[in-house]
Amino acid sequence: MTRWRRPAWWSVLLTMAAAALFVRLGVWQLDRAAYKESLLQQYATAAAAAPVAFERVAATPPADAFPRVAVAGHWLADRAYLVDNPHHDARGGVEVYVPLVLPGQARLLLVDLGFLAGSGNEQLPQLPALPPGEVRLHGLYLPPPGVGLELGGDALAGQARWPKTTIYLDLAQVGRDLRRPLYPRVLALDADPAAIYQRAHAFDFSAMPPARHRAYAFQWFSFAVAVLAIFLVLHRKRRPRRTDKR
């Protein structure tokens, strides 16, 4: 017959705290999966939508949407920024950003041309020449990529040669470097099979897709169950087995 030993109060508290923590982590992973799926759906919907005039959303873009816009201007071609972003390609490479000057506007629109693969050495890739004169562009008006840890401070201020390189993109730093105000988002150009640039811009979750978040959630929930199971096993008491007397 199985009996249960009365557990110490601290063991009950510790077990419940650990189980609650693991459940909370599992729920958080499910929330992250749902959030990323929502972003991917919004991005897919926006990419297939008809473009709207840039001026409609330029200064105050919708917080929960990524409008596809049409805009005209001319390149500030000698002011390119190269963001070291080697996860696209085994050879490494850079994400290329160039400012666009809009007619009659003081603000500059930073345009994400796409990813330019490297050649396997430490030299920067050669940037293709941009066309002179007015250009008409279509793309998604997206929040800039996350800054992350700003190790070493402003990397742009200390560079005198162009294009300038950095490991993250900070619109405030770019604006100070250009001495011009910028629009609050960047224009990620539509994919173009003829372009030398690879354009898989926003929300590339290949390193951590929603399915992986769900897998981690299952692991955390499993840990919660394991903690409770261990608690029960440790506090189970069995009567000694009877032995036959001779």
C-alpha atoms as a printed R data frame, in Angstrom:
    type eleno elety resid chain resno      x       y       z
1   ATOM     1    CA   MET     A     1  0.000   0.000   0.000
2   ATOM     2    CA   THR     A     2  1.271   3.432  -0.931
3   ATOM     3    CA   ARG     A     3  1.201   6.315   1.516
4   ATOM     4    CA   TRP     A     4  2.238   9.914   1.075
5   ATOM     5    CA   ARG     A     5  4.743  11.620   3.264
6   ATOM     6    CA   ARG     A     6  3.836  15.089   4.407
7   ATOM     7    CA   PRO     A     7  6.103  17.469   2.473
8   ATOM     8    CA   ALA     A     8  7.947  20.359   4.045
9   ATOM     9    CA   TRP     A     9  6.467  23.759   3.350
10  ATOM    10    CA   TRP     A    10  9.589  24.913   1.543
11  ATOM    11    CA   SER     A    11  9.505  21.935  -0.823
12  ATOM    12    CA   VAL     A    12  5.891  22.715  -1.744
13  ATOM    13    CA   LEU     A    13  6.755  26.369  -2.295
14  ATOM    14    CA   LEU     A    14  9.841  25.545  -4.348
15  ATOM    15    CA   THR     A    15  7.968  23.038  -6.495
16  ATOM    16    CA   MET     A    16  5.061  25.365  -7.185
17  ATOM    17    CA   ALA     A    17  7.400  28.268  -7.967
18  ATOM    18    CA   ALA     A    18  9.426  26.171 -10.423
19  ATOM    19    CA   ALA     A    19  6.322  24.771 -12.112
20  ATOM    20    CA   ALA     A    20  4.768  28.248 -12.381
21  ATOM    21    CA   LEU     A    21  7.994  29.617 -13.869
22  ATOM    22    CA   PHE     A    22  8.156  26.870 -16.499
23  ATOM    23    CA   VAL     A    23  4.495  27.354 -17.399
24  ATOM    24    CA   ARG     A    24  5.032  31.098 -17.706
25  ATOM    25    CA   LEU     A    25  8.015  30.550 -20.010
26  ATOM    26    CA   GLY     A    26  5.953  28.173 -22.126
27  ATOM    27    CA   VAL     A    27  3.137  30.706 -22.446
28  ATOM    28    CA   TRP     A    28  5.687  33.382 -23.361
29  ATOM    29    CA   GLN     A    29  7.046  31.194 -26.165
30  ATOM    30    CA   LEU     A    30  3.525  30.641 -27.479
31  ATOM    31    CA   ASP     A    31  2.942  34.391 -27.405
32  ATOM    32    CA   ARG     A    32  6.161  34.938 -29.382
33  ATOM    33    CA   ALA     A    33  5.052  32.367 -31.958
34  ATOM    34    CA   ALA     A    34  1.673  34.066 -32.347
35  ATOM    35    CA   TYR     A    35  3.315  37.499 -32.609
36  ATOM    36    CA   LYS     A    36  5.707  36.385 -35.342
37  ATOM    37    CA   GLU     A    37  2.937  34.641 -37.270
38  ATOM    38    CA   SER     A    38  0.924  37.865 -37.099
39  ATOM    39    CA   LEU     A    39  3.880  39.878 -38.428
40  ATOM    40    CA   LEU     A    40  4.461  37.416 -41.239
41  ATOM    41    CA   GLN     A    41  0.798  37.562 -42.202
42  ATOM    42    CA   GLN     A    42  0.789  41.365 -42.158
43  ATOM    43    CA   TYR     A    43  3.971  41.446 -44.213
44  ATOM    44    CA   ALA     A    44  2.586  39.009 -46.788
45  ATOM    45    CA   THR     A    45 -0.643  41.005 -47.057
46  ATOM    46    CA   ALA     A    46  1.215  44.311 -47.445
47  ATOM    47    CA   ALA     A    47  3.638  42.922 -50.036
48  ATOM    48    CA   ALA     A    48  0.725  41.968 -52.292
49  ATOM    49    CA   ALA     A    49 -1.218  45.212 -51.811
50  ATOM    50    CA   ALA     A    50 -1.423  48.069 -54.281
51  ATOM    51    CA   PRO     A    51  0.981  50.900 -53.374
52  ATOM    52    CA   VAL     A    52 -0.309  54.078 -51.791
53  ATOM    53    CA   ALA     A    53  1.214  57.543 -52.129
54  ATOM    54    CA   PHE     A    54  4.138  57.884 -49.766
55  ATOM    55    CA   GLU     A    55  3.021  61.245 -48.422
56  ATOM    56    CA   ARG     A    56 -0.101  59.645 -46.946
57  ATOM    57    CA   VAL     A    57  1.919  57.655 -44.416
58  ATOM    58    CA   ALA     A    58  5.339  59.329 -44.475
59  ATOM    59    CA   ALA     A    59  5.356  61.209 -41.179
60  ATOM    60    CA   THR     A    60  2.877  59.103 -39.192
61  ATOM    61    CA   PRO     A    61  2.957  55.490 -40.418
62  ATOM    62    CA   PRO     A    62  0.383  53.132 -38.890
63  ATOM    63    CA   ALA     A    63  1.828  51.414 -35.860
64  ATOM    64    CA   ASP     A    64  0.353  48.009 -36.654
65  ATOM    65    CA   ALA     A    65  0.773  47.910 -40.449
66  ATOM    66    CA   PHE     A    66  3.480  47.985 -43.081
67  ATOM    67    CA   PRO     A    67  2.098  49.944 -46.025
68  ATOM    68    CA   ARG     A    68  3.398  49.395 -49.520
69  ATOM    69    CA   VAL     A    69  4.160  52.825 -50.942
70  ATOM    70    CA   ALA     A    70  5.132  54.560 -54.173
71  ATOM    71    CA   VAL     A    71  7.613  57.418 -53.980
72  ATOM    72    CA   ALA     A    72  9.707  59.509 -56.373
73  ATOM    73    CA   GLY     A    73 13.006  61.257 -55.770
74  ATOM    74    CA   HIS     A    74 16.682  61.174 -56.610
75  ATOM    75    CA   TRP     A    75 19.480  59.261 -54.953
76  ATOM    76    CA   LEU     A    76 22.027  60.760 -52.645
77  ATOM    77    CA   ALA     A    77 24.243  58.152 -54.242
78  ATOM    78    CA   ASP     A    78 27.547  59.083 -52.621
79  ATOM    79    CA   ARG     A    79 26.161  58.559 -49.121
80  ATOM    80    CA   ALA     A    80 25.686  54.799 -48.813
81  ATOM    81    CA   TYR     A    81 25.618  52.871 -45.553
82  ATOM    82    CA   LEU     A    82 26.659  49.231 -45.363
83  ATOM    83    CA   VAL     A    83 25.310  47.207 -42.471
84  ATOM    84    CA   ASP     A    84 27.330  44.095 -41.785
85  ATOM    85    CA   ASN     A    85 24.704  41.384 -41.961
86  ATOM    86    CA   PRO     A    86 26.355  38.101 -42.933
87  ATOM    87    CA   HIS     A    87 23.548  35.707 -41.923
88  ATOM    88    CA   HIS     A    88 22.013  35.931 -45.422
89  ATOM    89    CA   ASP     A    89 24.901  34.222 -47.129
90  ATOM    90    CA   ALA     A    90 27.736  31.867 -46.209
91  ATOM    91    CA   ARG     A    91 30.218  34.215 -47.879
92  ATOM    92    CA   GLY     A    92 29.086  37.173 -45.821
93  ATOM    93    CA   GLY     A    93 28.009  40.498 -47.196
94  ATOM    94    CA   VAL     A    94 26.239  43.729 -46.345
95  ATOM    95    CA   GLU     A    95 22.773  45.255 -46.327
96  ATOM    96    CA   VAL     A    96 22.937  48.471 -48.379
97  ATOM    97    CA   TYR     A    97 21.068  51.643 -47.434
98  ATOM    98    CA   VAL     A    98 21.078  54.838 -49.514
99  ATOM    99    CA   PRO     A    99 19.200  58.116 -48.801
100 ATOM   100    CA   LEU     A   100 16.561  59.317 -51.251
101 ATOM   101    CA   VAL     A   101 15.930  63.051 -51.678
102 ATOM   102    CA   LEU     A   102 12.246  63.852 -52.150
103 ATOM   103    CA   PRO     A   103 11.244  66.972 -54.115
104 ATOM   104    CA   GLY     A   104 10.636  69.924 -51.829
105 ATOM   105    CA   GLN     A   105 11.236  67.936 -48.640
106 ATOM   106    CA   ALA     A   106 13.894  68.543 -46.011
107 ATOM   107    CA   ARG     A   107 13.666  64.992 -44.747
108 ATOM   108    CA   LEU     A   108 15.541  62.159 -46.379
109 ATOM   109    CA   LEU     A   109 14.056  58.707 -46.909
110 ATOM   110    CA   LEU     A   110 16.529  55.936 -46.180
111 ATOM   111    CA   VAL     A   111 16.078  53.140 -48.733
112 ATOM   112    CA   ASP     A   112 17.050  49.531 -48.133
113 ATOM   113    CA   LEU     A   113 18.368  48.349 -51.492
114 ATOM   114    CA   GLY     A   114 18.833  44.813 -50.222
115 ATOM   115    CA   PHE     A   115 21.604  42.405 -49.337
116 ATOM   116    CA   LEU     A   116 24.789  42.335 -51.394
117 ATOM   117    CA   ALA     A   117 26.794  39.139 -51.017
118 ATOM   118    CA   GLY     A   118 30.534  39.256 -50.429
119 ATOM   119    CA   SER     A   119 33.266  37.468 -52.325
120 ATOM   120    CA   GLY     A   120 34.733  35.464 -49.477
121 ATOM   121    CA   ASN     A   121 37.468  37.939 -48.543
122 ATOM   122    CA   GLU     A   122 37.493  40.863 -46.162
123 ATOM   123    CA   GLN     A   123 37.065  43.508 -48.847
124 ATOM   124    CA   LEU     A   124 33.741  45.284 -49.123
125 ATOM   125    CA   PRO     A   125 31.625  44.332 -52.143
126 ATOM   126    CA   GLN     A   126 31.582  46.751 -55.057
127 ATOM   127    CA   LEU     A   127 28.339  48.722 -55.086
128 ATOM   128    CA   PRO     A   128 26.542  48.939 -58.440
129 ATOM   129    CA   ALA     A   129 26.071  52.495 -59.704
130 ATOM   130    CA   LEU     A   130 22.691  54.053 -59.035
131 ATOM   131    CA   PRO     A   131 20.845  55.825 -61.870
132 ATOM   132    CA   PRO     A   132 21.002  59.634 -61.956
133 ATOM   133    CA   GLY     A   133 17.926  61.809 -62.087
134 ATOM   134    CA   GLU     A   134 14.476  61.054 -60.740
135 ATOM   135    CA   VAL     A   135 13.600  57.471 -59.879
136 ATOM   136    CA   ARG     A   136 10.237  55.992 -58.989
137 ATOM   137    CA   LEU     A   137 10.313  53.339 -56.320
138 ATOM   138    CA   HIS     A   138  7.891  50.864 -54.791
139 ATOM   139    CA   GLY     A   139  8.346  49.003 -51.550
140 ATOM   140    CA   LEU     A   140  7.268  48.469 -47.982
141 ATOM   141    CA   TYR     A   141  7.523  51.293 -45.482
142 ATOM   142    CA   LEU     A   142  9.005  49.390 -42.567
143 ATOM   143    CA   PRO     A   143 10.419  50.112 -39.123
144 ATOM   144    CA   PRO     A   144 14.215  50.121 -39.166
145 ATOM   145    CA   PRO     A   145 15.967  46.941 -38.040
146 ATOM   146    CA   GLY     A   146 16.588  46.592 -34.346
147 ATOM   147    CA   VAL     A   147 19.649  48.312 -32.955
148 ATOM   148    CA   GLY     A   148 20.602  45.672 -30.381
149 ATOM   149    CA   LEU     A   149 23.705  46.382 -28.317
150 ATOM   150    CA   GLU     A   150 25.438  49.579 -29.384
151 ATOM   151    CA   LEU     A   151 28.938  48.391 -28.627
152 ATOM   152    CA   GLY     A   152 31.522  51.098 -29.189
153 ATOM   153    CA   GLY     A   153 29.046  53.965 -29.587
154 ATOM   154    CA   ASP     A   154 28.387  55.788 -32.851
155 ATOM   155    CA   ALA     A   155 30.479  54.025 -35.508
156 ATOM   156    CA   LEU     A   156 29.527  56.495 -38.244
157 ATOM   157    CA   ALA     A   157 30.848  59.686 -36.692
158 ATOM   158    CA   GLY     A   158 34.469  58.557 -36.821
159 ATOM   159    CA   GLN     A   159 34.456  57.528 -40.495
160 ATOM   160    CA   ALA     A   160 35.517  59.946 -43.213
161 ATOM   161    CA   ARG     A   161 35.287  57.717 -46.288
162 ATOM   162    CA   TRP     A   162 32.177  56.505 -48.067
163 ATOM   163    CA   PRO     A   163 30.432  54.140 -48.057
164 ATOM   164    CA   LYS     A   164 30.342  53.940 -44.293
165 ATOM   165    CA   THR     A   165 30.036  50.651 -42.463
166 ATOM   166    CA   THR     A   166 28.298  49.704 -39.251
167 ATOM   167    CA   ILE     A   167 27.042  46.599 -37.479
168 ATOM   168    CA   TYR     A   168 23.603  48.081 -36.778
169 ATOM   169    CA   LEU     A   169 21.359  50.766 -38.204
170 ATOM   170    CA   ASP     A   170 20.322  53.661 -36.002
171 ATOM   171    CA   LEU     A   171 18.250  56.302 -37.810
172 ATOM   172    CA   ALA     A   172 19.180  58.945 -35.260
173 ATOM   173    CA   GLN     A   173 22.874  58.363 -35.893
174 ATOM   174    CA   VAL     A   174 22.362  58.340 -39.666
175 ATOM   175    CA   GLY     A   175 20.448  61.621 -39.437
176 ATOM   176    CA   ARG     A   176 23.241  63.243 -37.449
177 ATOM   177    CA   ASP     A   177 25.794  61.893 -39.889
178 ATOM   178    CA   LEU     A   178 23.925  63.315 -42.888
179 ATOM   179    CA   ARG     A   179 22.973  66.484 -41.024
180 ATOM   180    CA   ARG     A   180 19.464  66.077 -42.340
181 ATOM   181    CA   PRO     A   181 16.302  64.800 -40.669
182 ATOM   182    CA   LEU     A   182 15.059  61.365 -41.704
183 ATOM   183    CA   TYR     A   183 11.621  59.852 -42.038
184 ATOM   184    CA   PRO     A   184 10.793  57.510 -39.137
185 ATOM   185    CA   ARG     A   185 10.894  54.351 -41.248
186 ATOM   186    CA   VAL     A   186 12.904  52.923 -44.126
187 ATOM   187    CA   LEU     A   187 11.731  51.931 -47.578
188 ATOM   188    CA   ALA     A   188 12.423  48.260 -48.318
189 ATOM   189    CA   LEU     A   189 12.305  47.952 -52.092
190 ATOM   190    CA   ASP     A   190 10.171  45.326 -53.778
191 ATOM   191    CA   ALA     A   191 11.926  42.149 -54.851
192 ATOM   192    CA   ASP     A   192 13.346  42.303 -58.358
193 ATOM   193    CA   PRO     A   193 14.687  39.143 -60.054
194 ATOM   194    CA   ALA     A   194 16.904  41.314 -62.254
195 ATOM   195    CA   ALA     A   195 18.509  43.144 -59.329
196 ATOM   196    CA   ILE     A   196 21.895  42.181 -57.975
197 ATOM   197    CA   TYR     A   197 20.553  42.687 -54.478
198 ATOM   198    CA   GLN     A   198 18.771  39.987 -52.524
199 ATOM   199    CA   ARG     A   199 15.578  41.448 -51.139
200 ATOM   200    CA   ALA     A   200 14.126  39.388 -48.349
201 ATOM   201    CA   HIS     A   201 13.950  42.334 -46.023
202 ATOM   202    CA   ALA     A   202 11.543  42.278 -43.179
203 ATOM   203    CA   PHE     A   203 10.893  39.740 -40.491
204 ATOM   204    CA   ASP     A   204 13.328  37.073 -41.579
205 ATOM   205    CA   PHE     A   205 12.630  34.568 -38.817
206 ATOM   206    CA   SER     A   206 14.667  31.732 -40.328
207 ATOM   207    CA   ALA     A   207 16.825  31.567 -37.194
208 ATOM   208    CA   MET     A   208 13.811  31.432 -34.866
209 ATOM   209    CA   PRO     A   209 10.583  30.671 -36.770
210 ATOM   210    CA   PRO     A   210  7.212  30.398 -34.996
211 ATOM   211    CA   ALA     A   211  7.440  26.595 -35.065
212 ATOM   212    CA   ARG     A   212 10.615  26.691 -32.985
213 ATOM   213    CA   HIS     A   213  8.931  28.895 -30.398
214 ATOM   214    CA   ARG     A   214  6.162  26.304 -30.119
215 ATOM   215    CA   ALA     A   215  8.767  23.558 -29.712
216 ATOM   216    CA   TYR     A   216 10.396  25.514 -26.886
217 ATOM   217    CA   ALA     A   217  6.976  26.032 -25.320
218 ATOM   218    CA   PHE     A   218  6.434  22.264 -25.312
219 ATOM   219    CA   GLN     A   219  9.796  21.824 -23.590
220 ATOM   220    CA   TRP     A   220  8.947  24.339 -20.864
221 ATOM   221    CA   PHE     A   221  5.566  22.729 -20.263
222 ATOM   222    CA   SER     A   222  7.317  19.347 -20.090
223 ATOM   223    CA   PHE     A   223  9.661  20.717 -17.425
224 ATOM   224    CA   ALA     A   224  6.661  21.857 -15.395
225 ATOM   225    CA   VAL     A   225  5.148  18.376 -15.555
226 ATOM   226    CA   ALA     A   226  8.508  16.821 -14.673
227 ATOM   227    CA   VAL     A   227  8.875  19.022 -11.589
228 ATOM   228    CA   LEU     A   228  5.460  17.943 -10.304
229 ATOM   229    CA   ALA     A   229  6.193  14.303 -11.080
230 ATOM   230    CA   ILE     A   230  9.506  14.432  -9.209
231 ATOM   231    CA   PHE     A   231  7.770  16.039  -6.245
232 ATOM   232    CA   LEU     A   232  5.236  13.229  -6.089
233 ATOM   233    CA   VAL     A   233  7.849  10.507  -6.443
234 ATOM   234    CA   LEU     A   234 10.019  11.958  -3.680
235 ATOM   235    CA   HIS     A   235  7.070  12.154  -1.283
236 ATOM   236    CA   ARG     A   236  5.672   8.724  -1.937
237 ATOM   237    CA   LYS     A   237  6.108   6.273   0.894
238 ATOM   238    CA   ARG     A   238  5.690   2.525   0.598
239 ATOM   239    CA   ARG     A   239  5.071   0.069   3.397
240 ATOM   240    CA   PRO     A   240  7.722  -2.554   3.770
241 ATOM   241    CA   ARG     A   241  6.881  -5.757   1.935
242 ATOM   242    CA   ARG     A   242  5.810  -8.716   4.023
243 ATOM   243    CA   THR     A   243  8.174 -11.617   4.077
244 ATOM   244    CA   ASP     A   244  7.100 -15.187   4.711
245 ATOM   245    CA   LYS     A   245  8.127 -16.524   8.111
246 ATOM   246    CA   ARG     A   246  9.387 -20.021   8.365
